[in-house]
Amino acid sequence: MDYFSPMDEVNILAKLADLKEDHYHQLLTLSAMMELLIEKGVLSREEIAQKTTELDSSKARPPYPTA
């Protein structure tokens, strides 16, 4: 069994925190873009919801391993 040193664990947690921060900013940007498209009348909330449902139901399997 592999063991991580305390410093390795700190580094892993720091990387995870960075990923969470990046994810937050990506979602914020996406939300802003969607709101602008809705405000400008390019898309409706219903169209976005419909496409989301369509894409979600069409995915065959997750791109990552599940255990």
mmCIF file as Biopython writes it, N, C-alpha, C and O atoms, coordinates in Angstrom:
data_model
#
loop_
_atom_site.group_PDB
_atom_site.id
_atom_site.type_symbol
_atom_site.label_atom_id
_atom_site.label_alt_id
_atom_site.label_comp_id
_atom_site.label_asym_id
_atom_site.label_entity_id
_atom_site.label_seq_id
_atom_site.pdbx_PDB_ins_code
_atom_site.Cartn_x
_atom_site.Cartn_y
_atom_site.Cartn_z
_atom_site.occupancy
_atom_site.B_iso_or_equiv
_atom_site.auth_seq_id
_atom_site.auth_asym_id
_atom_site.pdbx_PDB_model_num
ATOM 1   N N  . MET A ? 1  ? 0.838   -1.180 0.000   1.0 0.0 1  A 1 
ATOM 2   C CA . MET A ? 1  ? 0.000   0.000  0.000   1.0 0.0 1  A 1 
ATOM 3   C C  . MET A ? 1  ? 0.883   1.243  0.000   1.0 0.0 1  A 1 
ATOM 4   O O  . MET A ? 1  ? 1.856   1.326  0.750   1.0 0.0 1  A 1 
ATOM 5   N N  . ASP A ? 2  ? 0.532   2.209  -0.851  1.0 0.0 2  A 1 
ATOM 6   C CA . ASP A ? 2  ? 1.288   3.459  -0.916  1.0 0.0 2  A 1 
ATOM 7   C C  . ASP A ? 2  ? 0.779   4.430  0.141   1.0 0.0 2  A 1 
ATOM 8   O O  . ASP A ? 2  ? -0.423  4.557  0.371   1.0 0.0 2  A 1 
ATOM 9   N N  . TYR A ? 3  ? 1.714   5.100  0.768   1.0 0.0 3  A 1 
ATOM 10  C CA . TYR A ? 3  ? 1.356   6.108  1.760   1.0 0.0 3  A 1 
ATOM 11  C C  . TYR A ? 3  ? 1.882   7.456  1.298   1.0 0.0 3  A 1 
ATOM 12  O O  . TYR A ? 3  ? 2.953   7.549  0.698   1.0 0.0 3  A 1 
ATOM 13  N N  . PHE A ? 4  ? 1.124   8.482  1.581   1.0 0.0 4  A 1 
ATOM 14  C CA . PHE A ? 4  ? 1.530   9.830  1.235   1.0 0.0 4  A 1 
ATOM 15  C C  . PHE A ? 4  ? 2.101   10.503 2.469   1.0 0.0 4  A 1 
ATOM 16  O O  . PHE A ? 4  ? 1.615   10.314 3.584   1.0 0.0 4  A 1 
ATOM 17  N N  . SER A ? 5  ? 3.125   11.279 2.251   1.0 0.0 5  A 1 
ATOM 18  C CA . SER A ? 5  ? 3.667   12.059 3.356   1.0 0.0 5  A 1 
ATOM 19  C C  . SER A ? 5  ? 2.681   13.185 3.673   1.0 0.0 5  A 1 
ATOM 20  O O  . SER A ? 5  ? 1.838   13.514 2.838   1.0 0.0 5  A 1 
ATOM 21  N N  . PRO A ? 6  ? 2.772   13.765 4.838   1.0 0.0 6  A 1 
ATOM 22  C CA . PRO A ? 6  ? 1.883   14.895 5.152   1.0 0.0 6  A 1 
ATOM 23  C C  . PRO A ? 6  ? 1.998   16.025 4.125   1.0 0.0 6  A 1 
ATOM 24  O O  . PRO A ? 6  ? 1.003   16.676 3.807   1.0 0.0 6  A 1 
ATOM 25  N N  . MET A ? 7  ? 3.186   16.254 3.615   1.0 0.0 7  A 1 
ATOM 26  C CA . MET A ? 7  ? 3.360   17.314 2.611   1.0 0.0 7  A 1 
ATOM 27  C C  . MET A ? 7  ? 2.672   16.936 1.304   1.0 0.0 7  A 1 
ATOM 28  O O  . MET A ? 7  ? 2.086   17.792 0.641   1.0 0.0 7  A 1 
ATOM 29  N N  . ASP A ? 8  ? 2.739   15.658 0.928   1.0 0.0 8  A 1 
ATOM 30  C CA . ASP A ? 8  ? 2.026   15.193 -0.264  1.0 0.0 8  A 1 
ATOM 31  C C  . ASP A ? 8  ? 0.527   15.429 -0.108  1.0 0.0 8  A 1 
ATOM 32  O O  . ASP A ? 8  ? -0.143  15.867 -1.043  1.0 0.0 8  A 1 
ATOM 33  N N  . GLU A ? 9  ? 0.009   15.134 1.081   1.0 0.0 9  A 1 
ATOM 34  C CA . GLU A ? 9  ? -1.415  15.336 1.328   1.0 0.0 9  A 1 
ATOM 35  C C  . GLU A ? 9  ? -1.786  16.810 1.244   1.0 0.0 9  A 1 
ATOM 36  O O  . GLU A ? 9  ? -2.836  17.157 0.703   1.0 0.0 9  A 1 
ATOM 37  N N  . VAL A ? 10 ? -0.937  17.672 1.773   1.0 0.0 10 A 1 
ATOM 38  C CA . VAL A ? 10 ? -1.182  19.120 1.688   1.0 0.0 10 A 1 
ATOM 39  C C  . VAL A ? 10 ? -1.201  19.562 0.232   1.0 0.0 10 A 1 
ATOM 40  O O  . VAL A ? 10 ? -2.057  20.351 -0.166  1.0 0.0 10 A 1 
ATOM 41  N N  . ASN A ? 11 ? -0.267  19.059 -0.561  1.0 0.0 11 A 1 
ATOM 42  C CA . ASN A ? 11 ? -0.211  19.421 -1.978  1.0 0.0 11 A 1 
ATOM 43  C C  . ASN A ? 11 ? -1.443  18.936 -2.737  1.0 0.0 11 A 1 
ATOM 44  O O  . ASN A ? 11 ? -1.974  19.648 -3.590  1.0 0.0 11 A 1 
ATOM 45  N N  . ILE A ? 12 ? -1.892  17.732 -2.425  1.0 0.0 12 A 1 
ATOM 46  C CA . ILE A ? 12 ? -3.094  17.192 -3.072  1.0 0.0 12 A 1 
ATOM 47  C C  . ILE A ? 12 ? -4.310  18.040 -2.720  1.0 0.0 12 A 1 
ATOM 48  O O  . ILE A ? 12 ? -5.115  18.371 -3.591  1.0 0.0 12 A 1 
ATOM 49  N N  . LEU A ? 13 ? -4.441  18.391 -1.446  1.0 0.0 13 A 1 
ATOM 50  C CA . LEU A ? 13 ? -5.568  19.220 -1.021  1.0 0.0 13 A 1 
ATOM 51  C C  . LEU A ? 13 ? -5.516  20.611 -1.652  1.0 0.0 13 A 1 
ATOM 52  O O  . LEU A ? 13 ? -6.554  21.173 -2.000  1.0 0.0 13 A 1 
ATOM 53  N N  . ALA A ? 14 ? -4.326  21.161 -1.799  1.0 0.0 14 A 1 
ATOM 54  C CA . ALA A ? 14 ? -4.180  22.468 -2.440  1.0 0.0 14 A 1 
ATOM 55  C C  . ALA A ? 14 ? -4.587  22.397 -3.914  1.0 0.0 14 A 1 
ATOM 56  O O  . ALA A ? 14 ? -5.233  23.312 -4.426  1.0 0.0 14 A 1 
ATOM 57  N N  . LYS A ? 15 ? -4.213  21.324 -4.586  1.0 0.0 15 A 1 
ATOM 58  C CA . LYS A ? 15 ? -4.601  21.148 -5.986  1.0 0.0 15 A 1 
ATOM 59  C C  . LYS A ? 15 ? -6.115  20.999 -6.107  1.0 0.0 15 A 1 
ATOM 60  O O  . LYS A ? 15 ? -6.725  21.546 -7.025  1.0 0.0 15 A 1 
ATOM 61  N N  . LEU A ? 16 ? -6.712  20.265 -5.186  1.0 0.0 16 A 1 
ATOM 62  C CA . LEU A ? 16 ? -8.159  20.110 -5.184  1.0 0.0 16 A 1 
ATOM 63  C C  . LEU A ? 16 ? -8.853  21.455 -4.984  1.0 0.0 16 A 1 
ATOM 64  O O  . LEU A ? 16 ? -9.845  21.753 -5.648  1.0 0.0 16 A 1 
ATOM 65  N N  . ALA A ? 17 ? -8.333  22.254 -4.079  1.0 0.0 17 A 1 
ATOM 66  C CA . ALA A ? 17 ? -8.897  23.586 -3.851  1.0 0.0 17 A 1 
ATOM 67  C C  . ALA A ? 17 ? -8.788  24.441 -5.106  1.0 0.0 17 A 1 
ATOM 68  O O  . ALA A ? 17 ? -9.719  25.173 -5.440  1.0 0.0 17 A 1 
ATOM 69  N N  . ASP A ? 18 ? -7.658  24.355 -5.804  1.0 0.0 18 A 1 
ATOM 70  C CA . ASP A ? 18 ? -7.485  25.104 -7.054  1.0 0.0 18 A 1 
ATOM 71  C C  . ASP A ? 18 ? -8.492  24.648 -8.105  1.0 0.0 18 A 1 
ATOM 72  O O  . ASP A ? 18 ? -9.068  25.470 -8.817  1.0 0.0 18 A 1 
ATOM 73  N N  . LEU A ? 19 ? -8.701  23.341 -8.201  1.0 0.0 19 A 1 
ATOM 74  C CA . LEU A ? 19 ? -9.665  22.814 -9.170  1.0 0.0 19 A 1 
ATOM 75  C C  . LEU A ? 19 ? -11.074 23.304 -8.850  1.0 0.0 19 A 1 
ATOM 76  O O  . LEU A ? 19 ? -11.830 23.669 -9.750  1.0 0.0 19 A 1 
ATOM 77  N N  . LYS A ? 20 ? -11.420 23.310 -7.574  1.0 0.0 20 A 1 
ATOM 78  C CA . LYS A ? 20 ? -12.741 23.785 -7.175  1.0 0.0 20 A 1 
ATOM 79  C C  . LYS A ? 20 ? -12.905 25.261 -7.524  1.0 0.0 20 A 1 
ATOM 80  O O  . LYS A ? 20 ? -13.975 25.674 -7.970  1.0 0.0 20 A 1 
ATOM 81  N N  . GLU A ? 21 ? -11.871 26.049 -7.327  1.0 0.0 21 A 1 
ATOM 82  C CA . GLU A ? 21 ? -11.916 27.475 -7.665  1.0 0.0 21 A 1 
ATOM 83  C C  . GLU A ? 21 ? -12.080 27.657 -9.176  1.0 0.0 21 A 1 
ATOM 84  O O  . GLU A ? 21 ? -12.882 28.479 -9.618  1.0 0.0 21 A 1 
ATOM 85  N N  . ASP A ? 22 ? -11.327 26.896 -9.963  1.0 0.0 22 A 1 
ATOM 86  C CA . ASP A ? 22 ? -11.445 26.964 -11.420 1.0 0.0 22 A 1 
ATOM 87  C C  . ASP A ? 22 ? -12.846 26.557 -11.866 1.0 0.0 22 A 1 
ATOM 88  O O  . ASP A ? 22 ? -13.435 27.198 -12.737 1.0 0.0 22 A 1 
ATOM 89  N N  . HIS A ? 23 ? -13.370 25.507 -11.277 1.0 0.0 23 A 1 
ATOM 90  C CA . HIS A ? 23 ? -14.703 25.017 -11.614 1.0 0.0 23 A 1 
ATOM 91  C C  . HIS A ? 23 ? -15.744 26.100 -11.314 1.0 0.0 23 A 1 
ATOM 92  O O  . HIS A ? 23 ? -16.641 26.341 -12.123 1.0 0.0 23 A 1 
ATOM 93  N N  . TYR A ? 24 ? -15.627 26.741 -10.170 1.0 0.0 24 A 1 
ATOM 94  C CA . TYR A ? 24 ? -16.543 27.816 -9.798  1.0 0.0 24 A 1 
ATOM 95  C C  . TYR A ? 24 ? -16.518 28.935 -10.841 1.0 0.0 24 A 1 
ATOM 96  O O  . TYR A ? 24 ? -17.572 29.407 -11.269 1.0 0.0 24 A 1 
ATOM 97  N N  . HIS A ? 25 ? -15.333 29.358 -11.248 1.0 0.0 25 A 1 
ATOM 98  C CA . HIS A ? 25 ? -15.223 30.449 -12.221 1.0 0.0 25 A 1 
ATOM 99  C C  . HIS A ? 25 ? -15.769 30.042 -13.589 1.0 0.0 25 A 1 
ATOM 100 O O  . HIS A ? 25 ? -16.372 30.862 -14.280 1.0 0.0 25 A 1 
ATOM 101 N N  . GLN A ? 26 ? -15.566 28.798 -13.983 1.0 0.0 26 A 1 
ATOM 102 C CA . GLN A ? 26 ? -16.122 28.321 -15.250 1.0 0.0 26 A 1 
ATOM 103 C C  . GLN A ? 26 ? -17.646 28.319 -15.207 1.0 0.0 26 A 1 
ATOM 104 O O  . GLN A ? 26 ? -18.297 28.735 -16.166 1.0 0.0 26 A 1 
ATOM 105 N N  . LEU A ? 27 ? -18.215 27.850 -14.099 1.0 0.0 27 A 1 
ATOM 106 C CA . LEU A ? 27 ? -19.672 27.846 -13.968 1.0 0.0 27 A 1 
ATOM 107 C C  . LEU A ? 27 ? -20.233 29.255 -13.915 1.0 0.0 27 A 1 
ATOM 108 O O  . LEU A ? 27 ? -21.293 29.520 -14.483 1.0 0.0 27 A 1 
ATOM 109 N N  . LEU A ? 28 ? -19.545 30.154 -13.249 1.0 0.0 28 A 1 
ATOM 110 C CA . LEU A ? 28 ? -19.975 31.544 -13.189 1.0 0.0 28 A 1 
ATOM 111 C C  . LEU A ? 28 ? -19.985 32.175 -14.580 1.0 0.0 28 A 1 
ATOM 112 O O  . LEU A ? 28 ? -20.931 32.875 -14.941 1.0 0.0 28 A 1 
ATOM 113 N N  . THR A ? 29 ? -18.939 31.930 -15.354 1.0 0.0 29 A 1 
ATOM 114 C CA . THR A ? 29 ? -18.863 32.450 -16.715 1.0 0.0 29 A 1 
ATOM 115 C C  . THR A ? 29 ? -19.966 31.862 -17.585 1.0 0.0 29 A 1 
ATOM 116 O O  . THR A ? 29 ? -20.614 32.586 -18.341 1.0 0.0 29 A 1 
ATOM 117 N N  . LEU A ? 30 ? -20.181 30.557 -17.483 1.0 0.0 30 A 1 
ATOM 118 C CA . LEU A ? 30 ? -21.240 29.909 -18.251 1.0 0.0 30 A 1 
ATOM 119 C C  . LEU A ? 30 ? -22.609 30.478 -17.878 1.0 0.0 30 A 1 
ATOM 120 O O  . LEU A ? 30 ? -23.432 30.737 -18.757 1.0 0.0 30 A 1 
ATOM 121 N N  . SER A ? 31 ? -22.855 30.673 -16.590 1.0 0.0 31 A 1 
ATOM 122 C CA . SER A ? 31 ? -24.130 31.239 -16.143 1.0 0.0 31 A 1 
ATOM 123 C C  . SER A ? 31 ? -24.328 32.645 -16.684 1.0 0.0 31 A 1 
ATOM 124 O O  . SER A ? 31 ? -25.423 32.999 -17.121 1.0 0.0 31 A 1 
ATOM 125 N N  . ALA A ? 32 ? -23.274 33.443 -16.657 1.0 0.0 32 A 1 
ATOM 126 C CA . ALA A ? 32 ? -23.357 34.806 -17.180 1.0 0.0 32 A 1 
ATOM 127 C C  . ALA A ? 32 ? -23.667 34.793 -18.675 1.0 0.0 32 A 1 
ATOM 128 O O  . ALA A ? 32 ? -24.488 35.580 -19.146 1.0 0.0 32 A 1 
ATOM 129 N N  . MET A ? 33 ? -23.015 33.906 -19.417 1.0 0.0 33 A 1 
ATOM 130 C CA . MET A ? 33 ? -23.252 33.809 -20.860 1.0 0.0 33 A 1 
ATOM 131 C C  . MET A ? 33 ? -24.693 33.389 -21.142 1.0 0.0 33 A 1 
ATOM 132 O O  . MET A ? 33 ? -25.341 33.939 -22.032 1.0 0.0 33 A 1 
ATOM 133 N N  . MET A ? 34 ? -25.193 32.414 -20.382 1.0 0.0 34 A 1 
ATOM 134 C CA . MET A ? 34 ? -26.567 31.962 -20.581 1.0 0.0 34 A 1 
ATOM 135 C C  . MET A ? 34 ? -27.555 33.102 -20.285 1.0 0.0 34 A 1 
ATOM 136 O O  . MET A ? 34 ? -28.509 33.310 -21.034 1.0 0.0 34 A 1 
ATOM 137 N N  . GLU A ? 35 ? -27.323 33.826 -19.203 1.0 0.0 35 A 1 
ATOM 138 C CA . GLU A ? 35 ? -28.214 34.928 -18.850 1.0 0.0 35 A 1 
ATOM 139 C C  . GLU A ? 35 ? -28.207 36.011 -19.933 1.0 0.0 35 A 1 
ATOM 140 O O  . GLU A ? 35 ? -29.257 36.558 -20.272 1.0 0.0 35 A 1 
ATOM 141 N N  . LEU A ? 36 ? -27.044 36.315 -20.467 1.0 0.0 36 A 1 
ATOM 142 C CA . LEU A ? 36 ? -26.958 37.312 -21.540 1.0 0.0 36 A 1 
ATOM 143 C C  . LEU A ? 36 ? -27.701 36.844 -22.790 1.0 0.0 36 A 1 
ATOM 144 O O  . LEU A ? 36 ? -28.410 37.630 -23.418 1.0 0.0 36 A 1 
ATOM 145 N N  . LEU A ? 37 ? -27.546 35.577 -23.154 1.0 0.0 37 A 1 
ATOM 146 C CA . LEU A ? 37 ? -28.242 35.049 -24.323 1.0 0.0 37 A 1 
ATOM 147 C C  . LEU A ? 37 ? -29.758 35.092 -24.127 1.0 0.0 37 A 1 
ATOM 148 O O  . LEU A ? 37 ? -30.500 35.356 -25.074 1.0 0.0 37 A 1 
ATOM 149 N N  . ILE A ? 38 ? -30.216 34.834 -22.906 1.0 0.0 38 A 1 
ATOM 150 C CA . ILE A ? 38 ? -31.644 34.898 -22.602 1.0 0.0 38 A 1 
ATOM 151 C C  . ILE A ? 38 ? -32.120 36.352 -22.637 1.0 0.0 38 A 1 
ATOM 152 O O  . ILE A ? 38 ? -33.154 36.652 -23.232 1.0 0.0 38 A 1 
ATOM 153 N N  . GLU A ? 39 ? -31.371 37.250 -22.003 1.0 0.0 39 A 1 
ATOM 154 C CA . GLU A ? 39 ? -31.740 38.667 -21.986 1.0 0.0 39 A 1 
ATOM 155 C C  . GLU A ? 39 ? -31.820 39.253 -23.392 1.0 0.0 39 A 1 
ATOM 156 O O  . GLU A ? 39 ? -32.678 40.092 -23.666 1.0 0.0 39 A 1 
ATOM 157 N N  . LYS A ? 40 ? -30.931 38.818 -24.283 1.0 0.0 40 A 1 
ATOM 158 C CA . LYS A ? 40 ? -30.904 39.342 -25.645 1.0 0.0 40 A 1 
ATOM 159 C C  . LYS A ? 40 ? -31.913 38.642 -26.560 1.0 0.0 40 A 1 
ATOM 160 O O  . LYS A ? 40 ? -32.055 39.001 -27.729 1.0 0.0 40 A 1 
ATOM 161 N N  . GLY A ? 41 ? -32.602 37.649 -26.022 1.0 0.0 41 A 1 
ATOM 162 C CA . GLY A ? 41 ? -33.613 36.955 -26.806 1.0 0.0 41 A 1 
ATOM 163 C C  . GLY A ? 41 ? -33.063 35.939 -27.781 1.0 0.0 41 A 1 
ATOM 164 O O  . GLY A ? 41 ? -33.782 35.483 -28.670 1.0 0.0 41 A 1 
ATOM 165 N N  . VAL A ? 42 ? -31.801 35.577 -27.632 1.0 0.0 42 A 1 
ATOM 166 C CA . VAL A ? 42 ? -31.190 34.598 -28.529 1.0 0.0 42 A 1 
ATOM 167 C C  . VAL A ? 42 ? -31.686 33.193 -28.183 1.0 0.0 42 A 1 
ATOM 168 O O  . VAL A ? 42 ? -31.972 32.394 -29.075 1.0 0.0 42 A 1 
ATOM 169 N N  . LEU A ? 43 ? -31.785 32.901 -26.896 1.0 0.0 43 A 1 
ATOM 170 C CA . LEU A ? 43 ? -32.273 31.612 -26.404 1.0 0.0 43 A 1 
ATOM 171 C C  . LEU A ? 43 ? -33.282 31.856 -25.294 1.0 0.0 43 A 1 
ATOM 172 O O  . LEU A ? 43 ? -33.294 32.913 -24.664 1.0 0.0 43 A 1 
ATOM 173 N N  . SER A ? 44 ? -34.131 30.856 -25.068 1.0 0.0 44 A 1 
ATOM 174 C CA . SER A ? 44 ? -35.053 30.930 -23.936 1.0 0.0 44 A 1 
ATOM 175 C C  . SER A ? 44 ? -34.599 29.925 -22.878 1.0 0.0 44 A 1 
ATOM 176 O O  . SER A ? 44 ? -33.828 29.010 -23.169 1.0 0.0 44 A 1 
ATOM 177 N N  . ARG A ? 45 ? -35.075 30.101 -21.669 1.0 0.0 45 A 1 
ATOM 178 C CA . ARG A ? 45 ? -34.754 29.149 -20.604 1.0 0.0 45 A 1 
ATOM 179 C C  . ARG A ? 45 ? -35.255 27.750 -20.968 1.0 0.0 45 A 1 
ATOM 180 O O  . ARG A ? 45 ? -34.616 26.745 -20.659 1.0 0.0 45 A 1 
ATOM 181 N N  . GLU A ? 46 ? -36.402 27.710 -21.626 1.0 0.0 46 A 1 
ATOM 182 C CA . GLU A ? 46 ? -36.975 26.430 -22.027 1.0 0.0 46 A 1 
ATOM 183 C C  . GLU A ? 46 ? -36.082 25.713 -23.030 1.0 0.0 46 A 1 
ATOM 184 O O  . GLU A ? 46 ? -35.890 24.501 -22.938 1.0 0.0 46 A 1 
ATOM 185 N N  . GLU A ? 47 ? -35.532 26.462 -23.991 1.0 0.0 47 A 1 
ATOM 186 C CA . GLU A ? 47 ? -34.640 25.854 -24.979 1.0 0.0 47 A 1 
ATOM 187 C C  . GLU A ? 47 ? -33.383 25.308 -24.304 1.0 0.0 47 A 1 
ATOM 188 O O  . GLU A ? 47 ? -32.905 24.226 -24.644 1.0 0.0 47 A 1 
ATOM 189 N N  . ILE A ? 48 ? -32.862 26.058 -23.357 1.0 0.0 48 A 1 
ATOM 190 C CA . ILE A ? 48 ? -31.668 25.601 -22.640 1.0 0.0 48 A 1 
ATOM 191 C C  . ILE A ? 48 ? -31.994 24.346 -21.835 1.0 0.0 48 A 1 
ATOM 192 O O  . ILE A ? 48 ? -31.221 23.388 -21.840 1.0 0.0 48 A 1 
ATOM 193 N N  . ALA A ? 49 ? -33.124 24.345 -21.148 1.0 0.0 49 A 1 
ATOM 194 C CA . ALA A ? 49 ? -33.529 23.174 -20.356 1.0 0.0 49 A 1 
ATOM 195 C C  . ALA A ? 49 ? -33.739 21.968 -21.255 1.0 0.0 49 A 1 
ATOM 196 O O  . ALA A ? 49 ? -33.334 20.858 -20.910 1.0 0.0 49 A 1 
ATOM 197 N N  . GLN A ? 50 ? -34.369 22.176 -22.406 1.0 0.0 50 A 1 
ATOM 198 C CA . GLN A ? 50 ? -34.614 21.073 -23.344 1.0 0.0 50 A 1 
ATOM 199 C C  . GLN A ? 50 ? -33.297 20.495 -23.850 1.0 0.0 50 A 1 
ATOM 200 O O  . GLN A ? 50 ? -33.129 19.276 -23.899 1.0 0.0 50 A 1 
ATOM 201 N N  . LYS A ? 51 ? -32.371 21.360 -24.224 1.0 0.0 51 A 1 
ATOM 202 C CA . LYS A ? 51 ? -31.079 20.885 -24.736 1.0 0.0 51 A 1 
ATOM 203 C C  . LYS A ? 51 ? -30.296 20.174 -23.642 1.0 0.0 51 A 1 
ATOM 204 O O  . LYS A ? 51 ? -29.625 19.177 -23.910 1.0 0.0 51 A 1 
ATOM 205 N N  . THR A ? 52 ? -30.372 20.670 -22.425 1.0 0.0 52 A 1 
ATOM 206 C CA . THR A ? 52 ? -29.696 20.032 -21.303 1.0 0.0 52 A 1 
ATOM 207 C C  . THR A ? 52 ? -30.221 18.622 -21.093 1.0 0.0 52 A 1 
ATOM 208 O O  . THR A ? 52 ? -29.449 17.680 -20.915 1.0 0.0 52 A 1 
ATOM 209 N N  . THR A ? 53 ? -31.540 18.484 -21.115 1.0 0.0 53 A 1 
ATOM 210 C CA . THR A ? 53 ? -32.157 17.164 -20.965 1.0 0.0 53 A 1 
ATOM 211 C C  . THR A ? 53 ? -31.746 16.247 -22.102 1.0 0.0 53 A 1 
ATOM 212 O O  . THR A ? 53 ? -31.429 15.077 -21.888 1.0 0.0 53 A 1 
ATOM 213 N N  . GLU A ? 54 ? -31.753 16.783 -23.304 1.0 0.0 54 A 1 
ATOM 214 C CA . GLU A ? 54 ? -31.367 15.997 -24.490 1.0 0.0 54 A 1 
ATOM 215 C C  . GLU A ? 54 ? -29.929 15.497 -24.382 1.0 0.0 54 A 1 
ATOM 216 O O  . GLU A ? 54 ? -29.658 14.319 -24.614 1.0 0.0 54 A 1 
ATOM 217 N N  . LEU A ? 55 ? -29.023 16.383 -24.034 1.0 0.0 55 A 1 
ATOM 218 C CA . LEU A ? 55 ? -27.620 15.995 -23.929 1.0 0.0 55 A 1 
ATOM 219 C C  . LEU A ? 55 ? -27.391 15.016 -22.788 1.0 0.0 55 A 1 
ATOM 220 O O  . LEU A ? 55 ? -26.604 14.078 -22.913 1.0 0.0 55 A 1 
ATOM 221 N N  . ASP A ? 56 ? -28.083 15.237 -21.675 1.0 0.0 56 A 1 
ATOM 222 C CA . ASP A ? 56 ? -27.920 14.356 -20.529 1.0 0.0 56 A 1 
ATOM 223 C C  . ASP A ? 56 ? -28.418 12.950 -20.829 1.0 0.0 56 A 1 
ATOM 224 O O  . ASP A ? 56 ? -27.801 11.972 -20.409 1.0 0.0 56 A 1 
ATOM 225 N N  . SER A ? 57 ? -29.514 12.841 -21.543 1.0 0.0 57 A 1 
ATOM 226 C CA . SER A ? 57 ? -30.059 11.519 -21.836 1.0 0.0 57 A 1 
ATOM 227 C C  . SER A ? 57 ? -29.300 10.805 -22.949 1.0 0.0 57 A 1 
ATOM 228 O O  . SER A ? 57 ? -29.401 9.585  -23.078 1.0 0.0 57 A 1 
ATOM 229 N N  . SER A ? 58 ? -28.547 11.539 -23.747 1.0 0.0 58 A 1 
ATOM 230 C CA . SER A ? 58 ? -27.830 10.912 -24.856 1.0 0.0 58 A 1 
ATOM 231 C C  . SER A ? 58 ? -26.455 10.388 -24.471 1.0 0.0 58 A 1 
ATOM 232 O O  . SER A ? 58 ? -25.839 9.647  -25.237 1.0 0.0 58 A 1 
ATOM 233 N N  . LYS A ? 59 ? -25.974 10.759 -23.313 1.0 0.0 59 A 1 
ATOM 234 C CA . LYS A ? 59 ? -24.636 10.278 -22.959 1.0 0.0 59 A 1 
ATOM 235 C C  . LYS A ? 59 ? -24.699 8.807  -22.588 1.0 0.0 59 A 1 
ATOM 236 O O  . LYS A ? 59 ? -25.532 8.387  -21.785 1.0 0.0 59 A 1 
ATOM 237 N N  . ALA A ? 60 ? -23.815 8.043  -23.178 1.0 0.0 60 A 1 
ATOM 238 C CA . ALA A ? 60 ? -23.826 6.593  -23.004 1.0 0.0 60 A 1 
ATOM 239 C C  . ALA A ? 60 ? -23.252 6.197  -21.647 1.0 0.0 60 A 1 
ATOM 240 O O  . ALA A ? 60 ? -23.843 5.385  -20.934 1.0 0.0 60 A 1 
ATOM 241 N N  . ARG A ? 61 ? -22.133 6.753  -21.301 1.0 0.0 61 A 1 
ATOM 242 C CA . ARG A ? 61 ? -21.488 6.425  -20.034 1.0 0.0 61 A 1 
ATOM 243 C C  . ARG A ? 61 ? -20.595 7.589  -19.638 1.0 0.0 61 A 1 
ATOM 244 O O  . ARG A ? 61 ? -20.172 8.375  -20.486 1.0 0.0 61 A 1 
ATOM 245 N N  . PRO A ? 62 ? -20.313 7.694  -18.353 1.0 0.0 62 A 1 
ATOM 246 C CA . PRO A ? 62 ? -19.471 8.806  -17.918 1.0 0.0 62 A 1 
ATOM 247 C C  . PRO A ? 62 ? -18.046 8.671  -18.479 1.0 0.0 62 A 1 
ATOM 248 O O  . PRO A ? 62 ? -17.561 7.557  -18.680 1.0 0.0 62 A 1 
ATOM 249 N N  . PRO A ? 63 ? -17.384 9.797  -18.729 1.0 0.0 63 A 1 
ATOM 250 C CA . PRO A ? 63 ? -16.026 9.753  -19.284 1.0 0.0 63 A 1 
ATOM 251 C C  . PRO A ? 63 ? -14.972 9.435  -18.238 1.0 0.0 63 A 1 
ATOM 252 O O  . PRO A ? 63 ? -13.774 9.513  -18.513 1.0 0.0 63 A 1 
ATOM 253 N N  . TYR A ? 64 ? -15.411 9.080  -17.047 1.0 0.0 64 A 1 
ATOM 254 C CA . TYR A ? 64 ? -14.489 8.791  -15.949 1.0 0.0 64 A 1 
ATOM 255 C C  . TYR A ? 64 ? -14.897 7.458  -15.307 1.0 0.0 64 A 1 
ATOM 256 O O  . TYR A ? 64 ? -16.057 7.056  -15.393 1.0 0.0 64 A 1 
ATOM 257 N N  . PRO A ? 65 ? -13.958 6.788  -14.677 1.0 0.0 65 A 1 
ATOM 258 C CA . PRO A ? 65 ? -14.300 5.500  -14.068 1.0 0.0 65 A 1 
ATOM 259 C C  . PRO A ? 65 ? -15.212 5.675  -12.858 1.0 0.0 65 A 1 
ATOM 260 O O  . PRO A ? 65 ? -15.048 6.606  -12.071 1.0 0.0 65 A 1 
ATOM 261 N N  . THR A ? 66 ? -16.161 4.780  -12.726 1.0 0.0 66 A 1 
ATOM 262 C CA . THR A ? 66 ? -17.021 4.767  -11.545 1.0 0.0 66 A 1 
ATOM 263 C C  . THR A ? 66 ? -16.793 3.450  -10.827 1.0 0.0 66 A 1 
ATOM 264 O O  . THR A ? 66 ? -16.696 2.393  -11.451 1.0 0.0 66 A 1 
ATOM 265 N N  . ALA A ? 67 ? -16.712 3.528  -9.542  1.0 0.0 67 A 1 
ATOM 266 C CA . ALA A ? 67 ? -16.436 2.305  -8.773  1.0 0.0 67 A 1 
ATOM 267 C C  . ALA A ? 67 ? -17.536 2.015  -7.801  1.0 0.0 67 A 1 
ATOM 268 O O  . ALA A ? 67 ? -17.470 1.025  -7.072  1.0 0.0 67 A 1 
#
